[in-house]
Amino acid sequence: MSFNALAWGVRQNTGNPTSKLVLMMLCNYADENNTCYPSQEHLAKICHCTRRCIITHIKTLVQK
């Protein structure tokens, strides 16, 4: 877990609570190089949403 990634994620304005949750979970899994590779299925499980929802919110985050 990278505390820097989590601190950065907290400061981001995603415009959507689910996008923020997905971002925070990605930050939670980030290493010291700010890379992470949790599966979409795993993110969907811990965020209590569908895989399609995860894909949509990641696309939104990439655009921002």
Phi and psi in radians as a Rosetta constraint file:
Dihedral C 1 N 2 CA 2 C 2 CIRCULARHARMONIC -1.871 0.35
Dihedral N 2 CA 2 C 2 N 3 CIRCULARHARMONIC 2.013 0.35
Dihedral C 2 N 3 CA 3 C 3 CIRCULARHARMONIC -1.158 0.35
Dihedral N 3 CA 3 C 3 N 4 CIRCULARHARMONIC -0.549 0.35
Dihedral C 3 N 4 CA 4 C 4 CIRCULARHARMONIC -1.124 0.35
Dihedral N 4 CA 4 C 4 N 5 CIRCULARHARMONIC -0.725 0.35
Dihedral C 4 N 5 CA 5 C 5 CIRCULARHARMONIC -1.131 0.35
Dihedral N 5 CA 5 C 5 N 6 CIRCULARHARMONIC -0.744 0.35
Dihedral C 5 N 6 CA 6 C 6 CIRCULARHARMONIC -1.102 0.35
Dihedral N 6 CA 6 C 6 N 7 CIRCULARHARMONIC -0.761 0.35
Dihedral C 6 N 7 CA 7 C 7 CIRCULARHARMONIC -1.086 0.35
Dihedral N 7 CA 7 C 7 N 8 CIRCULARHARMONIC -0.704 0.35
Dihedral C 7 N 8 CA 8 C 8 CIRCULARHARMONIC -1.116 0.35
Dihedral N 8 CA 8 C 8 N 9 CIRCULARHARMONIC -0.794 0.35
Dihedral C 8 N 9 CA 9 C 9 CIRCULARHARMONIC -1.052 0.35
Dihedral N 9 CA 9 C 9 N 10 CIRCULARHARMONIC -0.668 0.35
Dihedral C 9 N 10 CA 10 C 10 CIRCULARHARMONIC -1.075 0.35
Dihedral N 10 CA 10 C 10 N 11 CIRCULARHARMONIC -0.626 0.35
Dihedral C 10 N 11 CA 11 C 11 CIRCULARHARMONIC -1.377 0.35
Dihedral N 11 CA 11 C 11 N 12 CIRCULARHARMONIC -0.180 0.35
Dihedral C 11 N 12 CA 12 C 12 CIRCULARHARMONIC -1.400 0.35
Dihedral N 12 CA 12 C 12 N 13 CIRCULARHARMONIC 2.456 0.35
Dihedral C 12 N 13 CA 13 C 13 CIRCULARHARMONIC -1.736 0.35
Dihedral N 13 CA 13 C 13 N 14 CIRCULARHARMONIC 1.809 0.35
Dihedral C 13 N 14 CA 14 C 14 CIRCULARHARMONIC -1.587 0.35
Dihedral N 14 CA 14 C 14 N 15 CIRCULARHARMONIC -0.330 0.35
Dihedral C 14 N 15 CA 15 C 15 CIRCULARHARMONIC 1.390 0.35
Dihedral N 15 CA 15 C 15 N 16 CIRCULARHARMONIC 0.009 0.35
Dihedral C 15 N 16 CA 16 C 16 CIRCULARHARMONIC -2.677 0.35
Dihedral N 16 CA 16 C 16 N 17 CIRCULARHARMONIC 2.312 0.35
Dihedral C 16 N 17 CA 17 C 17 CIRCULARHARMONIC -1.121 0.35
Dihedral N 17 CA 17 C 17 N 18 CIRCULARHARMONIC -0.596 0.35
Dihedral C 17 N 18 CA 18 C 18 CIRCULARHARMONIC -1.246 0.35
Dihedral N 18 CA 18 C 18 N 19 CIRCULARHARMONIC -0.672 0.35
Dihedral C 18 N 19 CA 19 C 19 CIRCULARHARMONIC -1.061 0.35
Dihedral N 19 CA 19 C 19 N 20 CIRCULARHARMONIC -0.713 0.35
Dihedral C 19 N 20 CA 20 C 20 CIRCULARHARMONIC -1.108 0.35
Dihedral N 20 CA 20 C 20 N 21 CIRCULARHARMONIC -0.752 0.35
Dihedral C 20 N 21 CA 21 C 21 CIRCULARHARMONIC -1.076 0.35
Dihedral N 21 CA 21 C 21 N 22 CIRCULARHARMONIC -0.793 0.35
Dihedral C 21 N 22 CA 22 C 22 CIRCULARHARMONIC -1.078 0.35
Dihedral N 22 CA 22 C 22 N 23 CIRCULARHARMONIC -0.777 0.35
Dihedral C 22 N 23 CA 23 C 23 CIRCULARHARMONIC -1.047 0.35
Dihedral N 23 CA 23 C 23 N 24 CIRCULARHARMONIC -0.783 0.35
Dihedral C 23 N 24 CA 24 C 24 CIRCULARHARMONIC -1.134 0.35
Dihedral N 24 CA 24 C 24 N 25 CIRCULARHARMONIC -0.629 0.35
Dihedral C 24 N 25 CA 25 C 25 CIRCULARHARMONIC -1.193 0.35
Dihedral N 25 CA 25 C 25 N 26 CIRCULARHARMONIC -0.675 0.35
Dihedral C 25 N 26 CA 26 C 26 CIRCULARHARMONIC -1.110 0.35
Dihedral N 26 CA 26 C 26 N 27 CIRCULARHARMONIC -0.753 0.35
Dihedral C 26 N 27 CA 27 C 27 CIRCULARHARMONIC -1.087 0.35
Dihedral N 27 CA 27 C 27 N 28 CIRCULARHARMONIC -0.661 0.35
Dihedral C 27 N 28 CA 28 C 28 CIRCULARHARMONIC -1.089 0.35
Dihedral N 28 CA 28 C 28 N 29 CIRCULARHARMONIC -0.586 0.35
Dihedral C 28 N 29 CA 29 C 29 CIRCULARHARMONIC -1.575 0.35
Dihedral N 29 CA 29 C 29 N 30 CIRCULARHARMONIC -0.063 0.35
Dihedral C 29 N 30 CA 30 C 30 CIRCULARHARMONIC -1.194 0.35
Dihedral N 30 CA 30 C 30 N 31 CIRCULARHARMONIC 2.523 0.35
Dihedral C 30 N 31 CA 31 C 31 CIRCULARHARMONIC -1.631 0.35
Dihedral N 31 CA 31 C 31 N 32 CIRCULARHARMONIC -2.996 0.35
Dihedral C 31 N 32 CA 32 C 32 CIRCULARHARMONIC -1.150 0.35
Dihedral N 32 CA 32 C 32 N 33 CIRCULARHARMONIC -0.264 0.35
Dihedral C 32 N 33 CA 33 C 33 CIRCULARHARMONIC -1.693 0.35
Dihedral N 33 CA 33 C 33 N 34 CIRCULARHARMONIC 0.153 0.35
Dihedral C 33 N 34 CA 34 C 34 CIRCULARHARMONIC 1.072 0.35
Dihedral N 34 CA 34 C 34 N 35 CIRCULARHARMONIC 0.607 0.35
Dihedral C 34 N 35 CA 35 C 35 CIRCULARHARMONIC -2.011 0.35
Dihedral N 35 CA 35 C 35 N 36 CIRCULARHARMONIC 2.584 0.35
Dihedral C 35 N 36 CA 36 C 36 CIRCULARHARMONIC -2.690 0.35
Dihedral N 36 CA 36 C 36 N 37 CIRCULARHARMONIC 2.697 0.35
Dihedral C 36 N 37 CA 37 C 37 CIRCULARHARMONIC -2.453 0.35
Dihedral N 37 CA 37 C 37 N 38 CIRCULARHARMONIC 0.793 0.35
Dihedral C 37 N 38 CA 38 C 38 CIRCULARHARMONIC -1.225 0.35
Dihedral N 38 CA 38 C 38 N 39 CIRCULARHARMONIC 2.540 0.35
Dihedral C 38 N 39 CA 39 C 39 CIRCULARHARMONIC -1.250 0.35
Dihedral N 39 CA 39 C 39 N 40 CIRCULARHARMONIC 2.743 0.35
Dihedral C 39 N 40 CA 40 C 40 CIRCULARHARMONIC -1.099 0.35
Dihedral N 40 CA 40 C 40 N 41 CIRCULARHARMONIC -0.620 0.35
Dihedral C 40 N 41 CA 41 C 41 CIRCULARHARMONIC -1.128 0.35
Dihedral N 41 CA 41 C 41 N 42 CIRCULARHARMONIC -0.727 0.35
Dihedral C 41 N 42 CA 42 C 42 CIRCULARHARMONIC -1.150 0.35
Dihedral N 42 CA 42 C 42 N 43 CIRCULARHARMONIC -0.777 0.35
Dihedral C 42 N 43 CA 43 C 43 CIRCULARHARMONIC -1.052 0.35
Dihedral N 43 CA 43 C 43 N 44 CIRCULARHARMONIC -0.733 0.35
Dihedral C 43 N 44 CA 44 C 44 CIRCULARHARMONIC -1.063 0.35
Dihedral N 44 CA 44 C 44 N 45 CIRCULARHARMONIC -0.705 0.35
Dihedral C 44 N 45 CA 45 C 45 CIRCULARHARMONIC -1.146 0.35
Dihedral N 45 CA 45 C 45 N 46 CIRCULARHARMONIC -0.827 0.35
Dihedral C 45 N 46 CA 46 C 46 CIRCULARHARMONIC -1.341 0.35
Dihedral N 46 CA 46 C 46 N 47 CIRCULARHARMONIC -0.368 0.35
Dihedral C 46 N 47 CA 47 C 47 CIRCULARHARMONIC -1.649 0.35
Dihedral N 47 CA 47 C 47 N 48 CIRCULARHARMONIC -0.041 0.35
Dihedral C 47 N 48 CA 48 C 48 CIRCULARHARMONIC 0.992 0.35
Dihedral N 48 CA 48 C 48 N 49 CIRCULARHARMONIC 0.859 0.35
Dihedral C 48 N 49 CA 49 C 49 CIRCULARHARMONIC -2.525 0.35
Dihedral N 49 CA 49 C 49 N 50 CIRCULARHARMONIC -3.069 0.35
Dihedral C 49 N 50 CA 50 C 50 CIRCULARHARMONIC -1.531 0.35
Dihedral N 50 CA 50 C 50 N 51 CIRCULARHARMONIC 2.854 0.35
Dihedral C 50 N 51 CA 51 C 51 CIRCULARHARMONIC -1.082 0.35
Dihedral N 51 CA 51 C 51 N 52 CIRCULARHARMONIC -0.699 0.35
Dihedral C 51 N 52 CA 52 C 52 CIRCULARHARMONIC -1.068 0.35
Dihedral N 52 CA 52 C 52 N 53 CIRCULARHARMONIC -0.673 0.35
Dihedral C 52 N 53 CA 53 C 53 CIRCULARHARMONIC -1.081 0.35
Dihedral N 53 CA 53 C 53 N 54 CIRCULARHARMONIC -0.749 0.35
Dihedral C 53 N 54 CA 54 C 54 CIRCULARHARMONIC -1.070 0.35
Dihedral N 54 CA 54 C 54 N 55 CIRCULARHARMONIC -0.812 0.35
Dihedral C 54 N 55 CA 55 C 55 CIRCULARHARMONIC -1.026 0.35
Dihedral N 55 CA 55 C 55 N 56 CIRCULARHARMONIC -0.807 0.35
Dihedral C 55 N 56 CA 56 C 56 CIRCULARHARMONIC -1.049 0.35
Dihedral N 56 CA 56 C 56 N 57 CIRCULARHARMONIC -0.808 0.35
Dihedral C 56 N 57 CA 57 C 57 CIRCULARHARMONIC -1.258 0.35
Dihedral N 57 CA 57 C 57 N 58 CIRCULARHARMONIC -0.576 0.35
Dihedral C 57 N 58 CA 58 C 58 CIRCULARHARMONIC -1.152 0.35
Dihedral N 58 CA 58 C 58 N 59 CIRCULARHARMONIC -0.722 0.35
Dihedral C 58 N 59 CA 59 C 59 CIRCULARHARMONIC -1.046 0.35
Dihedral N 59 CA 59 C 59 N 60 CIRCULARHARMONIC -0.748 0.35
Dihedral C 59 N 60 CA 60 C 60 CIRCULARHARMONIC -1.088 0.35
Dihedral N 60 CA 60 C 60 N 61 CIRCULARHARMONIC -0.750 0.35
Dihedral C 60 N 61 CA 61 C 61 CIRCULARHARMONIC -1.130 0.35
Dihedral N 61 CA 61 C 61 N 62 CIRCULARHARMONIC -0.704 0.35
Dihedral C 61 N 62 CA 62 C 62 CIRCULARHARMONIC -1.098 0.35
Dihedral N 62 CA 62 C 62 N 63 CIRCULARHARMONIC -0.702 0.35
Dihedral C 62 N 63 CA 63 C 63 CIRCULARHARMONIC -1.138 0.35
Dihedral N 63 CA 63 C 63 N 64 CIRCULARHARMONIC -0.616 0.35
